[in-house]
C-alpha cells in the first residue's frame, strides 16, 4: 500500500493553482481543499452581513456561524463551494468578492479561524490544498510543496477568459488591475504573506499548457510517494 502524502500548492492569483490541485487530487484519489475559496466564502459572508473589517477584527465571534464545505459536481467535473449549505460558487468567483478578499485575508482572526480548520482536515494525510500560505503556514511539513507563478498579463488573460465562460462580464484591464493589486497585498501583508517555502519547487507556467504542468506535477507527486513507500 502506497504512503499517502499532503501536497501544498501556493502561488500568485490566477495561476491555475485550483485546476492543478483538483487534477492531482483526482489522479491520486486524495481530498481537494480550495483554501482560496474558503477565504472568498468568508468574504462573501462579511459582505452579505454588512460587517466592517473593524467589527470582524474586534469580535471574531461573528465568524462563528460560518460553515464551508465543497461538493463535487460530476456533470461539471468541478468542486463547488457551499456557504452554510448554499451553493455560492458563482458568487465567490465574481469581482464583488475579488475586490474585497485580499483585505479580509490579511485579518489574523480570519486566518486563524480558517487555518485551524485546514490543519485539522490534513491530519490524516491524503490532502491536496492550494492557496497563498499552505506550504509556509498551514502545512509547513507537507511532503510536496509546489509554488506556481506566471506573468500578471498572462494570469489576467486566463482569469478574464474564465469569468467570460461563467457568464461574468468584466473588462480585461479591470481584471489585470485587480491581479496586480492582489499580488501586492498578498505579498506584503503582515499575517502569513505569500512567499515561496524554502523547500518548494517553482512551477512557472507562463508558457506551459495545462496538460504539461499536470503531467510534470503528477510525476513529482508519484516520485515523493514512491520514495516514502520504499523507506
mmCIF file of the C-alpha atoms, coordinates in Angstrom:
data_MODEL
# 
_entry.id   MODEL 
# 
loop_
_atom_site.group_PDB 
_atom_site.id 
_atom_site.type_symbol 
_atom_site.label_atom_id 
_atom_site.label_alt_id 
_atom_site.label_comp_id 
_atom_site.label_asym_id 
_atom_site.label_entity_id 
_atom_site.label_seq_id 
_atom_site.pdbx_PDB_ins_code 
_atom_site.Cartn_x 
_atom_site.Cartn_y 
_atom_site.Cartn_z 
_atom_site.occupancy 
_atom_site.B_iso_or_equiv 
_atom_site.pdbx_formal_charge 
_atom_site.auth_seq_id 
_atom_site.auth_comp_id 
_atom_site.auth_asym_id 
_atom_site.auth_atom_id 
_atom_site.pdbx_PDB_model_num 
ATOM 1   C CA . UNK A 1 1   ? 0.000   0.000  0.000   1.00 0.00 ? 1   UNK A CA 1 
ATOM 2   C CA . UNK A 1 2   ? 1.456   3.364  -1.040  1.00 0.00 ? 2   UNK A CA 1 
ATOM 3   C CA . UNK A 1 3   ? 2.162   6.068  1.502   1.00 0.00 ? 3   UNK A CA 1 
ATOM 4   C CA . UNK A 1 4   ? -0.302  8.983  1.498   1.00 0.00 ? 4   UNK A CA 1 
ATOM 5   C CA . UNK A 1 5   ? 1.145   12.482 1.449   1.00 0.00 ? 5   UNK A CA 1 
ATOM 6   C CA . UNK A 1 6   ? -0.063  16.064 1.792   1.00 0.00 ? 6   UNK A CA 1 
ATOM 7   C CA . UNK A 1 7   ? 0.528   18.335 -1.187  1.00 0.00 ? 7   UNK A CA 1 
ATOM 8   C CA . UNK A 1 8   ? 0.721   22.116 -0.737  1.00 0.00 ? 8   UNK A CA 1 
ATOM 9   C CA . UNK A 1 9   ? 0.279   24.302 -3.803  1.00 0.00 ? 9   UNK A CA 1 
ATOM 10  C CA . UNK A 1 10  ? 0.958   28.014 -3.345  1.00 0.00 ? 10  UNK A CA 1 
ATOM 11  C CA . UNK A 1 11  ? 1.362   30.877 -5.758  1.00 0.00 ? 11  UNK A CA 1 
ATOM 12  C CA . UNK A 1 12  ? 0.069   34.098 -7.163  1.00 0.00 ? 12  UNK A CA 1 
ATOM 13  C CA . UNK A 1 13  ? -3.562  34.813 -8.002  1.00 0.00 ? 13  UNK A CA 1 
ATOM 14  C CA . UNK A 1 14  ? -4.980  33.164 -11.141 1.00 0.00 ? 14  UNK A CA 1 
ATOM 15  C CA . UNK A 1 15  ? -2.004  30.868 -11.747 1.00 0.00 ? 15  UNK A CA 1 
ATOM 16  C CA . UNK A 1 16  ? -4.204  27.816 -12.088 1.00 0.00 ? 16  UNK A CA 1 
ATOM 17  C CA . UNK A 1 17  ? -3.479  26.505 -8.590  1.00 0.00 ? 17  UNK A CA 1 
ATOM 18  C CA . UNK A 1 18  ? -7.018  25.215 -8.148  1.00 0.00 ? 18  UNK A CA 1 
ATOM 19  C CA . UNK A 1 19  ? -7.065  23.457 -11.511 1.00 0.00 ? 19  UNK A CA 1 
ATOM 20  C CA . UNK A 1 20  ? -3.781  21.709 -10.804 1.00 0.00 ? 20  UNK A CA 1 
ATOM 21  C CA . UNK A 1 21  ? -4.799  20.806 -7.243  1.00 0.00 ? 21  UNK A CA 1 
ATOM 22  C CA . UNK A 1 22  ? -8.074  19.265 -8.444  1.00 0.00 ? 22  UNK A CA 1 
ATOM 23  C CA . UNK A 1 23  ? -6.238  17.256 -11.088 1.00 0.00 ? 23  UNK A CA 1 
ATOM 24  C CA . UNK A 1 24  ? -3.710  15.865 -8.607  1.00 0.00 ? 24  UNK A CA 1 
ATOM 25  C CA . UNK A 1 25  ? -6.453  15.051 -6.095  1.00 0.00 ? 25  UNK A CA 1 
ATOM 26  C CA . UNK A 1 26  ? -8.438  13.176 -8.737  1.00 0.00 ? 26  UNK A CA 1 
ATOM 27  C CA . UNK A 1 27  ? -5.441  11.234 -10.069 1.00 0.00 ? 27  UNK A CA 1 
ATOM 28  C CA . UNK A 1 28  ? -4.218  10.263 -6.605  1.00 0.00 ? 28  UNK A CA 1 
ATOM 29  C CA . UNK A 1 29  ? -7.642  9.693  -5.032  1.00 0.00 ? 29  UNK A CA 1 
ATOM 30  C CA . UNK A 1 30  ? -6.995  12.446 -2.499  1.00 0.00 ? 30  UNK A CA 1 
ATOM 31  C CA . UNK A 1 31  ? -9.208  15.089 -0.900  1.00 0.00 ? 31  UNK A CA 1 
ATOM 32  C CA . UNK A 1 32  ? -9.078  18.514 -2.570  1.00 0.00 ? 32  UNK A CA 1 
ATOM 33  C CA . UNK A 1 33  ? -9.412  21.642 -0.442  1.00 0.00 ? 33  UNK A CA 1 
ATOM 34  C CA . UNK A 1 34  ? -9.594  25.059 -2.115  1.00 0.00 ? 34  UNK A CA 1 
ATOM 35  C CA . UNK A 1 35  ? -8.325  27.374 0.639   1.00 0.00 ? 35  UNK A CA 1 
ATOM 36  C CA . UNK A 1 36  ? -8.798  30.421 -1.582  1.00 0.00 ? 36  UNK A CA 1 
ATOM 37  C CA . UNK A 1 37  ? -12.477 29.592 -1.952  1.00 0.00 ? 37  UNK A CA 1 
ATOM 38  C CA . UNK A 1 38  ? -12.700 29.350 1.836   1.00 0.00 ? 38  UNK A CA 1 
ATOM 39  C CA . UNK A 1 39  ? -11.416 32.921 2.173   1.00 0.00 ? 39  UNK A CA 1 
ATOM 40  C CA . UNK A 1 40  ? -13.752 34.018 -0.601  1.00 0.00 ? 40  UNK A CA 1 
ATOM 41  C CA . UNK A 1 41  ? -16.686 32.393 1.212   1.00 0.00 ? 41  UNK A CA 1 
ATOM 42  C CA . UNK A 1 42  ? -15.808 34.242 4.420   1.00 0.00 ? 42  UNK A CA 1 
ATOM 43  C CA . UNK A 1 43  ? -15.554 37.463 2.403   1.00 0.00 ? 43  UNK A CA 1 
ATOM 44  C CA . UNK A 1 44  ? -18.975 36.858 0.880   1.00 0.00 ? 44  UNK A CA 1 
ATOM 45  C CA . UNK A 1 45  ? -20.421 36.239 4.335   1.00 0.00 ? 45  UNK A CA 1 
ATOM 46  C CA . UNK A 1 46  ? -18.923 39.502 5.638   1.00 0.00 ? 46  UNK A CA 1 
ATOM 47  C CA . UNK A 1 47  ? -20.260 41.458 2.659   1.00 0.00 ? 47  UNK A CA 1 
ATOM 48  C CA . UNK A 1 48  ? -23.730 39.937 2.887   1.00 0.00 ? 48  UNK A CA 1 
ATOM 49  C CA . UNK A 1 49  ? -23.898 40.596 6.626   1.00 0.00 ? 49  UNK A CA 1 
ATOM 50  C CA . UNK A 1 50  ? -22.762 44.185 6.147   1.00 0.00 ? 50  UNK A CA 1 
ATOM 51  C CA . UNK A 1 51  ? -19.850 43.739 8.546   1.00 0.00 ? 51  UNK A CA 1 
ATOM 52  C CA . UNK A 1 52  ? -16.806 46.012 8.532   1.00 0.00 ? 52  UNK A CA 1 
ATOM 53  C CA . UNK A 1 53  ? -13.253 44.724 8.850   1.00 0.00 ? 53  UNK A CA 1 
ATOM 54  C CA . UNK A 1 54  ? -13.035 46.532 12.183  1.00 0.00 ? 54  UNK A CA 1 
ATOM 55  C CA . UNK A 1 55  ? -16.091 44.671 13.509  1.00 0.00 ? 55  UNK A CA 1 
ATOM 56  C CA . UNK A 1 56  ? -14.672 41.297 12.467  1.00 0.00 ? 56  UNK A CA 1 
ATOM 57  C CA . UNK A 1 57  ? -11.285 42.126 13.959  1.00 0.00 ? 57  UNK A CA 1 
ATOM 58  C CA . UNK A 1 58  ? -12.761 43.269 17.264  1.00 0.00 ? 58  UNK A CA 1 
ATOM 59  C CA . UNK A 1 59  ? -15.235 40.397 17.618  1.00 0.00 ? 59  UNK A CA 1 
ATOM 60  C CA . UNK A 1 60  ? -14.092 37.124 15.977  1.00 0.00 ? 60  UNK A CA 1 
ATOM 61  C CA . UNK A 1 61  ? -17.285 35.508 17.286  1.00 0.00 ? 61  UNK A CA 1 
ATOM 62  C CA . UNK A 1 62  ? -19.134 36.970 14.285  1.00 0.00 ? 62  UNK A CA 1 
ATOM 63  C CA . UNK A 1 63  ? -17.417 34.267 12.194  1.00 0.00 ? 63  UNK A CA 1 
ATOM 64  C CA . UNK A 1 64  ? -18.828 31.503 14.376  1.00 0.00 ? 64  UNK A CA 1 
ATOM 65  C CA . UNK A 1 65  ? -21.861 30.906 12.153  1.00 0.00 ? 65  UNK A CA 1 
ATOM 66  C CA . UNK A 1 66  ? -19.763 30.203 9.052   1.00 0.00 ? 66  UNK A CA 1 
ATOM 67  C CA . UNK A 1 67  ? -19.727 26.638 7.746   1.00 0.00 ? 67  UNK A CA 1 
ATOM 68  C CA . UNK A 1 68  ? -17.878 25.947 4.491   1.00 0.00 ? 68  UNK A CA 1 
ATOM 69  C CA . UNK A 1 69  ? -17.717 22.709 2.551   1.00 0.00 ? 69  UNK A CA 1 
ATOM 70  C CA . UNK A 1 70  ? -17.099 21.510 -1.003  1.00 0.00 ? 70  UNK A CA 1 
ATOM 71  C CA . UNK A 1 71  ? -19.210 19.207 -3.148  1.00 0.00 ? 71  UNK A CA 1 
ATOM 72  C CA . UNK A 1 72  ? -18.102 17.578 -6.385  1.00 0.00 ? 72  UNK A CA 1 
ATOM 73  C CA . UNK A 1 73  ? -20.430 18.123 -9.332  1.00 0.00 ? 73  UNK A CA 1 
ATOM 74  C CA . UNK A 1 74  ? -19.952 15.055 -11.588 1.00 0.00 ? 74  UNK A CA 1 
ATOM 75  C CA . UNK A 1 75  ? -21.525 16.794 -14.590 1.00 0.00 ? 75  UNK A CA 1 
ATOM 76  C CA . UNK A 1 76  ? -19.197 19.795 -14.390 1.00 0.00 ? 76  UNK A CA 1 
ATOM 77  C CA . UNK A 1 77  ? -16.277 17.731 -13.048 1.00 0.00 ? 77  UNK A CA 1 
ATOM 78  C CA . UNK A 1 78  ? -15.835 20.547 -10.559 1.00 0.00 ? 78  UNK A CA 1 
ATOM 79  C CA . UNK A 1 79  ? -15.735 21.060 -6.800  1.00 0.00 ? 79  UNK A CA 1 
ATOM 80  C CA . UNK A 1 80  ? -18.253 23.753 -5.894  1.00 0.00 ? 80  UNK A CA 1 
ATOM 81  C CA . UNK A 1 81  ? -18.171 25.947 -2.788  1.00 0.00 ? 81  UNK A CA 1 
ATOM 82  C CA . UNK A 1 82  ? -21.006 25.880 -0.262  1.00 0.00 ? 82  UNK A CA 1 
ATOM 83  C CA . UNK A 1 83  ? -21.522 28.506 2.436   1.00 0.00 ? 83  UNK A CA 1 
ATOM 84  C CA . UNK A 1 84  ? -23.893 27.483 5.216   1.00 0.00 ? 84  UNK A CA 1 
ATOM 85  C CA . UNK A 1 85  ? -25.456 24.877 2.954   1.00 0.00 ? 85  UNK A CA 1 
ATOM 86  C CA . UNK A 1 86  ? -25.921 27.178 -0.054  1.00 0.00 ? 86  UNK A CA 1 
ATOM 87  C CA . UNK A 1 87  ? -24.028 26.819 -3.355  1.00 0.00 ? 87  UNK A CA 1 
ATOM 88  C CA . UNK A 1 88  ? -22.109 30.108 -3.713  1.00 0.00 ? 88  UNK A CA 1 
ATOM 89  C CA . UNK A 1 89  ? -19.599 29.041 -6.371  1.00 0.00 ? 89  UNK A CA 1 
ATOM 90  C CA . UNK A 1 90  ? -20.542 31.755 -8.863  1.00 0.00 ? 90  UNK A CA 1 
ATOM 91  C CA . UNK A 1 91  ? -20.765 34.483 -6.218  1.00 0.00 ? 91  UNK A CA 1 
ATOM 92  C CA . UNK A 1 92  ? -17.366 33.786 -4.659  1.00 0.00 ? 92  UNK A CA 1 
ATOM 93  C CA . UNK A 1 93  ? -15.678 33.985 -8.068  1.00 0.00 ? 93  UNK A CA 1 
ATOM 94  C CA . UNK A 1 94  ? -17.228 37.336 -9.019  1.00 0.00 ? 94  UNK A CA 1 
ATOM 95  C CA . UNK A 1 95  ? -15.493 40.723 -8.913  1.00 0.00 ? 95  UNK A CA 1 
ATOM 96  C CA . UNK A 1 96  ? -17.538 41.846 -5.895  1.00 0.00 ? 96  UNK A CA 1 
ATOM 97  C CA . UNK A 1 97  ? -15.739 39.281 -3.753  1.00 0.00 ? 97  UNK A CA 1 
ATOM 98  C CA . UNK A 1 98  ? -12.435 39.532 -5.669  1.00 0.00 ? 98  UNK A CA 1 
ATOM 99  C CA . UNK A 1 99  ? -12.124 43.221 -4.816  1.00 0.00 ? 99  UNK A CA 1 
ATOM 100 C CA . UNK A 1 100 ? -12.502 42.563 -1.085  1.00 0.00 ? 100 UNK A CA 1 
ATOM 101 C CA . UNK A 1 101 ? -10.972 39.147 -0.465  1.00 0.00 ? 101 UNK A CA 1 
ATOM 102 C CA . UNK A 1 102 ? -7.344  40.286 -0.021  1.00 0.00 ? 102 UNK A CA 1 
ATOM 103 C CA . UNK A 1 103 ? -8.119  42.806 2.777   1.00 0.00 ? 103 UNK A CA 1 
ATOM 104 C CA . UNK A 1 104 ? -10.231 40.158 4.516   1.00 0.00 ? 104 UNK A CA 1 
ATOM 105 C CA . UNK A 1 105 ? -7.395  37.639 4.164   1.00 0.00 ? 105 UNK A CA 1 
ATOM 106 C CA . UNK A 1 106 ? -4.989  39.972 5.951   1.00 0.00 ? 106 UNK A CA 1 
ATOM 107 C CA . UNK A 1 107 ? -7.000  39.764 9.191   1.00 0.00 ? 107 UNK A CA 1 
ATOM 108 C CA . UNK A 1 108 ? -5.359  37.494 11.752  1.00 0.00 ? 108 UNK A CA 1 
ATOM 109 C CA . UNK A 1 109 ? -8.719  36.455 13.198  1.00 0.00 ? 109 UNK A CA 1 
ATOM 110 C CA . UNK A 1 110 ? -9.862  35.249 9.764   1.00 0.00 ? 110 UNK A CA 1 
ATOM 111 C CA . UNK A 1 111 ? -6.629  33.403 9.074   1.00 0.00 ? 111 UNK A CA 1 
ATOM 112 C CA . UNK A 1 112 ? -6.630  31.750 12.499  1.00 0.00 ? 112 UNK A CA 1 
ATOM 113 C CA . UNK A 1 113 ? -10.274 30.743 12.005  1.00 0.00 ? 113 UNK A CA 1 
ATOM 114 C CA . UNK A 1 114 ? -9.595  29.016 8.677   1.00 0.00 ? 114 UNK A CA 1 
ATOM 115 C CA . UNK A 1 115 ? -6.067  27.695 9.248   1.00 0.00 ? 115 UNK A CA 1 
ATOM 116 C CA . UNK A 1 116 ? -7.208  25.675 12.264  1.00 0.00 ? 116 UNK A CA 1 
ATOM 117 C CA . UNK A 1 117 ? -9.937  24.078 10.118  1.00 0.00 ? 117 UNK A CA 1 
ATOM 118 C CA . UNK A 1 118 ? -7.493  23.369 7.283   1.00 0.00 ? 118 UNK A CA 1 
ATOM 119 C CA . UNK A 1 119 ? -4.870  21.793 9.547   1.00 0.00 ? 119 UNK A CA 1 
ATOM 120 C CA . UNK A 1 120 ? -7.483  19.559 11.130  1.00 0.00 ? 120 UNK A CA 1 
ATOM 121 C CA . UNK A 1 121 ? -8.507  18.320 7.668   1.00 0.00 ? 121 UNK A CA 1 
ATOM 122 C CA . UNK A 1 122 ? -4.916  17.402 6.815   1.00 0.00 ? 122 UNK A CA 1 
ATOM 123 C CA . UNK A 1 123 ? -4.101  15.398 9.935   1.00 0.00 ? 123 UNK A CA 1 
ATOM 124 C CA . UNK A 1 124 ? -4.661  12.040 8.237   1.00 0.00 ? 124 UNK A CA 1 
ATOM 125 C CA . UNK A 1 125 ? -2.747  12.973 5.047   1.00 0.00 ? 125 UNK A CA 1 
ATOM 126 C CA . UNK A 1 126 ? -4.067  12.399 1.524   1.00 0.00 ? 126 UNK A CA 1 
ATOM 127 C CA . UNK A 1 127 ? -4.927  16.079 1.030   1.00 0.00 ? 127 UNK A CA 1 
ATOM 128 C CA . UNK A 1 128 ? -4.149  18.464 -1.813  1.00 0.00 ? 128 UNK A CA 1 
ATOM 129 C CA . UNK A 1 129 ? -4.630  22.090 -0.807  1.00 0.00 ? 129 UNK A CA 1 
ATOM 130 C CA . UNK A 1 130 ? -3.908  25.271 -2.716  1.00 0.00 ? 130 UNK A CA 1 
ATOM 131 C CA . UNK A 1 131 ? -3.634  28.849 -1.534  1.00 0.00 ? 131 UNK A CA 1 
ATOM 132 C CA . UNK A 1 132 ? -1.115  31.511 -0.533  1.00 0.00 ? 132 UNK A CA 1 
ATOM 133 C CA . UNK A 1 133 ? 0.442   30.143 2.650   1.00 0.00 ? 133 UNK A CA 1 
ATOM 134 C CA . UNK A 1 134 ? -0.195  26.399 2.573   1.00 0.00 ? 134 UNK A CA 1 
ATOM 135 C CA . UNK A 1 135 ? 3.443   25.331 2.433   1.00 0.00 ? 135 UNK A CA 1 
ATOM 136 C CA . UNK A 1 136 ? 4.623   28.009 4.867   1.00 0.00 ? 136 UNK A CA 1 
ATOM 137 C CA . UNK A 1 137 ? 1.828   28.183 7.458   1.00 0.00 ? 137 UNK A CA 1 
ATOM 138 C CA . UNK A 1 138 ? -0.947  25.604 7.027   1.00 0.00 ? 138 UNK A CA 1 
ATOM 139 C CA . UNK A 1 139 ? 1.149   22.533 6.100   1.00 0.00 ? 139 UNK A CA 1 
ATOM 140 C CA . UNK A 1 140 ? 4.781   23.508 6.773   1.00 0.00 ? 140 UNK A CA 1 
ATOM 141 C CA . UNK A 1 141 ? 5.603   19.767 6.892   1.00 0.00 ? 141 UNK A CA 1 
ATOM 142 C CA . UNK A 1 142 ? 3.858   18.942 3.587   1.00 0.00 ? 142 UNK A CA 1 
ATOM 143 C CA . UNK A 1 143 ? 5.643   16.168 1.697   1.00 0.00 ? 143 UNK A CA 1 
ATOM 144 C CA . UNK A 1 144 ? 5.419   18.029 -1.619  1.00 0.00 ? 144 UNK A CA 1 
ATOM 145 C CA . UNK A 1 145 ? 5.285   21.814 -1.997  1.00 0.00 ? 145 UNK A CA 1 
ATOM 146 C CA . UNK A 1 146 ? 4.732   23.500 -5.349  1.00 0.00 ? 146 UNK A CA 1 
ATOM 147 C CA . UNK A 1 147 ? 4.974   27.271 -5.870  1.00 0.00 ? 147 UNK A CA 1 
ATOM 148 C CA . UNK A 1 148 ? 3.169   28.428 -9.019  1.00 0.00 ? 148 UNK A CA 1 
ATOM 149 C CA . UNK A 1 149 ? 3.754   31.676 -10.847 1.00 0.00 ? 149 UNK A CA 1 
ATOM 150 C CA . UNK A 1 150 ? 3.197   33.387 -14.225 1.00 0.00 ? 150 UNK A CA 1 
ATOM 151 C CA . UNK A 1 151 ? 3.269   36.949 -15.540 1.00 0.00 ? 151 UNK A CA 1 
ATOM 152 C CA . UNK A 1 152 ? 0.406   39.248 -14.409 1.00 0.00 ? 152 UNK A CA 1 
ATOM 153 C CA . UNK A 1 153 ? -0.700  39.769 -18.026 1.00 0.00 ? 153 UNK A CA 1 
ATOM 154 C CA . UNK A 1 154 ? -0.993  36.047 -18.735 1.00 0.00 ? 154 UNK A CA 1 
ATOM 155 C CA . UNK A 1 155 ? -2.824  35.455 -15.462 1.00 0.00 ? 155 UNK A CA 1 
ATOM 156 C CA . UNK A 1 156 ? -5.223  38.323 -16.197 1.00 0.00 ? 156 UNK A CA 1 
ATOM 157 C CA . UNK A 1 157 ? -5.964  36.902 -19.652 1.00 0.00 ? 157 UNK A CA 1 
ATOM 158 C CA . UNK A 1 158 ? -6.695  33.461 -18.202 1.00 0.00 ? 158 UNK A CA 1 
ATOM 159 C CA . UNK A 1 159 ? -8.895  34.924 -15.471 1.00 0.00 ? 159 UNK A CA 1 
ATOM 160 C CA . UNK A 1 160 ? -10.754 37.126 -17.948 1.00 0.00 ? 160 UNK A CA 1 
ATOM 161 C CA . UNK A 1 161 ? -11.494 34.146 -20.194 1.00 0.00 ? 161 UNK A CA 1 
ATOM 162 C CA . UNK A 1 162 ? -12.519 32.005 -17.216 1.00 0.00 ? 162 UNK A CA 1 
ATOM 163 C CA . UNK A 1 163 ? -15.003 34.625 -15.999 1.00 0.00 ? 163 UNK A CA 1 
ATOM 164 C CA . UNK A 1 164 ? -16.390 35.023 -19.517 1.00 0.00 ? 164 UNK A CA 1 
ATOM 165 C CA . UNK A 1 165 ? -17.099 31.294 -19.766 1.00 0.00 ? 165 UNK A CA 1 
ATOM 166 C CA . UNK A 1 166 ? -19.005 31.531 -16.474 1.00 0.00 ? 166 UNK A CA 1 
ATOM 167 C CA . UNK A 1 167 ? -21.115 34.393 -17.788 1.00 0.00 ? 167 UNK A CA 1 
ATOM 168 C CA . UNK A 1 168 ? -19.374 37.063 -15.708 1.00 0.00 ? 168 UNK A CA 1 
ATOM 169 C CA . UNK A 1 169 ? -18.703 40.079 -17.946 1.00 0.00 ? 169 UNK A CA 1 
ATOM 170 C CA . UNK A 1 170 ? -15.836 42.362 -16.912 1.00 0.00 ? 170 UNK A CA 1 
ATOM 171 C CA . UNK A 1 171 ? -13.130 44.432 -18.614 1.00 0.00 ? 171 UNK A CA 1 
ATOM 172 C CA . UNK A 1 172 ? -9.676  42.903 -19.108 1.00 0.00 ? 172 UNK A CA 1 
ATOM 173 C CA . UNK A 1 173 ? -7.970  45.988 -17.641 1.00 0.00 ? 173 UNK A CA 1 
ATOM 174 C CA . UNK A 1 174 ? -10.110 45.695 -14.507 1.00 0.00 ? 174 UNK A CA 1 
ATOM 175 C CA . UNK A 1 175 ? -9.027  42.085 -14.070 1.00 0.00 ? 175 UNK A CA 1 
ATOM 176 C CA . UNK A 1 176 ? -5.347  42.983 -14.637 1.00 0.00 ? 176 UNK A CA 1 
ATOM 177 C CA . UNK A 1 177 ? -5.551  45.822 -12.101 1.00 0.00 ? 177 UNK A CA 1 
ATOM 178 C CA . UNK A 1 178 ? -7.201  43.511 -9.577  1.00 0.00 ? 178 UNK A CA 1 
ATOM 179 C CA . UNK A 1 179 ? -4.496  40.856 -10.005 1.00 0.00 ? 179 UNK A CA 1 
ATOM 180 C CA . UNK A 1 180 ? -1.648  43.356 -9.592  1.00 0.00 ? 180 UNK A CA 1 
ATOM 181 C CA . UNK A 1 181 ? -3.332  44.830 -6.531  1.00 0.00 ? 181 UNK A CA 1 
ATOM 182 C CA . UNK A 1 182 ? -3.860  41.391 -5.002  1.00 0.00 ? 182 UNK A CA 1 
ATOM 183 C CA . UNK A 1 183 ? -0.228  40.432 -5.698  1.00 0.00 ? 183 UNK A CA 1 
ATOM 184 C CA . UNK A 1 184 ? 0.908   43.480 -3.738  1.00 0.00 ? 184 UNK A CA 1 
ATOM 185 C CA . UNK A 1 185 ? -1.470  42.934 -0.832  1.00 0.00 ? 185 UNK A CA 1 
ATOM 186 C CA . UNK A 1 186 ? -0.815  39.176 -0.641  1.00 0.00 ? 186 UNK A CA 1 
ATOM 187 C CA . UNK A 1 187 ? 2.970   39.614 -0.697  1.00 0.00 ? 187 UNK A CA 1 
ATOM 188 C CA . UNK A 1 188 ? 3.179   42.472 1.813   1.00 0.00 ? 188 UNK A CA 1 
ATOM 189 C CA . UNK A 1 189 ? 0.503   41.603 4.383   1.00 0.00 ? 189 UNK A CA 1 
ATOM 190 C CA . UNK A 1 190 ? 1.639   41.142 7.985   1.00 0.00 ? 190 UNK A CA 1 
ATOM 191 C CA . UNK A 1 191 ? -0.152  37.817 8.518   1.00 0.00 ? 191 UNK A CA 1 
ATOM 192 C CA . UNK A 1 192 ? 1.217   34.853 6.536   1.00 0.00 ? 192 UNK A CA 1 
ATOM 193 C CA . UNK A 1 193 ? 2.274   36.757 3.409   1.00 0.00 ? 193 UNK A CA 1 
ATOM 194 C CA . UNK A 1 194 ? 2.557   34.988 0.072   1.00 0.00 ? 194 UNK A CA 1 
ATOM 195 C CA . UNK A 1 195 ? 6.063   33.554 -0.025  1.00 0.00 ? 195 UNK A CA 1 
ATOM 196 C CA . UNK A 1 196 ? 7.755   30.546 -1.534  1.00 0.00 ? 196 UNK A CA 1 
ATOM 197 C CA . UNK A 1 197 ? 8.663   27.912 1.055   1.00 0.00 ? 197 UNK A CA 1 
ATOM 198 C CA . UNK A 1 198 ? 12.385  27.131 1.069   1.00 0.00 ? 198 UNK A CA 1 
ATOM 199 C CA . UNK A 1 199 ? 11.741  23.520 0.073   1.00 0.00 ? 199 UNK A CA 1 
ATOM 200 C CA . UNK A 1 200 ? 9.081   24.266 -2.578  1.00 0.00 ? 200 UNK A CA 1 
ATOM 201 C CA . UNK A 1 201 ? 9.505   23.528 -6.281  1.00 0.00 ? 201 UNK A CA 1 
ATOM 202 C CA . UNK A 1 202 ? 8.834   26.515 -8.546  1.00 0.00 ? 202 UNK A CA 1 
ATOM 203 C CA . UNK A 1 203 ? 6.413   25.918 -11.410 1.00 0.00 ? 203 UNK A CA 1 
ATOM 204 C CA . UNK A 1 204 ? 6.367   28.876 -13.820 1.00 0.00 ? 204 UNK A CA 1 
ATOM 205 C CA . UNK A 1 205 ? 3.544   28.013 -16.201 1.00 0.00 ? 205 UNK A CA 1 
ATOM 206 C CA . UNK A 1 206 ? 3.672   31.190 -18.314 1.00 0.00 ? 206 UNK A CA 1 
ATOM 207 C CA . UNK A 1 207 ? 4.418   29.142 -21.419 1.00 0.00 ? 207 UNK A CA 1 
ATOM 208 C CA . UNK A 1 208 ? 3.075   25.750 -20.356 1.00 0.00 ? 208 UNK A CA 1 
ATOM 209 C CA . UNK A 1 209 ? -0.188  24.078 -21.244 1.00 0.00 ? 209 UNK A CA 1 
ATOM 210 C CA . UNK A 1 210 ? -2.443  22.661 -18.540 1.00 0.00 ? 210 UNK A CA 1 
ATOM 211 C CA . UNK A 1 211 ? -1.553  19.135 -19.666 1.00 0.00 ? 211 UNK A CA 1 
ATOM 212 C CA . UNK A 1 212 ? 2.184   19.808 -19.484 1.00 0.00 ? 212 UNK A CA 1 
ATOM 213 C CA . UNK A 1 213 ? 2.105   21.203 -15.953 1.00 0.00 ? 213 UNK A CA 1 
ATOM 214 C CA . UNK A 1 214 ? -0.309  18.473 -14.856 1.00 0.00 ? 214 UNK A CA 1 
ATOM 215 C CA . UNK A 1 215 ? 1.936   15.657 -16.066 1.00 0.00 ? 215 UNK A CA 1 
ATOM 216 C CA . UNK A 1 216 ? 5.038   17.266 -14.573 1.00 0.00 ? 216 UNK A CA 1 
ATOM 217 C CA . UNK A 1 217 ? 3.430   17.822 -11.168 1.00 0.00 ? 217 UNK A CA 1 
ATOM 218 C CA . UNK A 1 218 ? 1.968   14.310 -11.074 1.00 0.00 ? 218 UNK A CA 1 
ATOM 219 C CA . UNK A 1 219 ? 5.446   12.899 -11.735 1.00 0.00 ? 219 UNK A CA 1 
ATOM 220 C CA . UNK A 1 220 ? 6.755   14.908 -8.768  1.00 0.00 ? 220 UNK A CA 1 
ATOM 221 C CA . UNK A 1 221 ? 3.977   13.601 -6.521  1.00 0.00 ? 221 UNK A CA 1 
ATOM 222 C CA . UNK A 1 222 ? 4.458   9.976  -7.574  1.00 0.00 ? 222 UNK A CA 1 
ATOM 223 C CA . UNK A 1 223 ? 8.196   10.322 -7.019  1.00 0.00 ? 223 UNK A CA 1 
ATOM 224 C CA . UNK A 1 224 ? 7.689   11.514 -3.428  1.00 0.00 ? 224 UNK A CA 1 
ATOM 225 C CA . UNK A 1 225 ? 5.096   8.800  -2.717  1.00 0.00 ? 225 UNK A CA 1 
ATOM 226 C CA . UNK A 1 226 ? 7.400   6.108  -4.091  1.00 0.00 ? 226 UNK A CA 1 
ATOM 227 C CA . UNK A 1 227 ? 10.359  7.325  -2.058  1.00 0.00 ? 227 UNK A CA 1 
ATOM 228 C CA . UNK A 1 228 ? 8.316   7.258  1.168   1.00 0.00 ? 228 UNK A CA 1 
ATOM 229 C CA . UNK A 1 229 ? 6.753   3.885  0.396   1.00 0.00 ? 229 UNK A CA 1 
ATOM 230 C CA . UNK A 1 230 ? 10.078  2.087  -0.031  1.00 0.00 ? 230 UNK A CA 1 
ATOM 231 C CA . UNK A 1 231 ? 11.626  3.601  3.090   1.00 0.00 ? 231 UNK A CA 1 
# 
